[in-house]
Amino acid sequence: MLAYGVIQLGSAVVSAVALVAIALSFCSLKKESKFFNECVEEIKATGSPTADAVRFCTGG
């Protein structure tokens, strides 16, 4: 019975750590998306079409 409790507690800790890692990756993704959108808007302001702005901001 003790082993079952320890295993269940360990699995809950692993799940919590995984959820924290996922949350942090979403935060990073949000920041990257913001920078990408700012880049596209800046290039579009120079008169370039949207497709060219996206290509430039993705490094193409």
N, C-alpha and C positions, 0 to 999 in steps of 0.2 A: 504494500500500500504506500509506503514511504517513497519507493522508487517511482511509482506512478505519479505522485505529487511533484516530485523533483523534475520528472520528464515534462509534465504539463507546465510547470513554472518556467523551465528552460525554453520550451517552445513558445510561450507567451513573450519572453524576453527577445527571442530571435525575431518574432513577428513585429514587436515594437521597434526594434532596430531597423528592420527592413522598411517599415512605414516612415521612419525618420529619413532614411536614405532617399526614398521616393519623393518625399516632400522637399528635400534639399535640391534634388535634381529638377523639380518643377520650378523652383525659385530661380535656378540658373537658366532654365529654358525661357522663362518669362523675361529675364534681363536681356538675353540674346535676341529675343523677338523684338523687344523695344528698340535695341540698337539697329536691327535690320530695318525696321519700319522707318526710323529716323533717316537712315542712309537712303532708302528708296525715295522718301519725300524730298530730301535734299537734292538728289540727282534729278528728280522730276521737276524741281523748281528751276533748273537750268534749261528746261525746254525739251528734255529727252522724253521719248515715249516710255510708258510703264515697263514694257518688256526689256528695253535697254537698261533701265534703272535697276531692275531685278537682276539682270545678267551681270551688271557691274558690281552690285553689292554681294553677289554670291561668288565673285572672283572669276567669273567667266569672261 
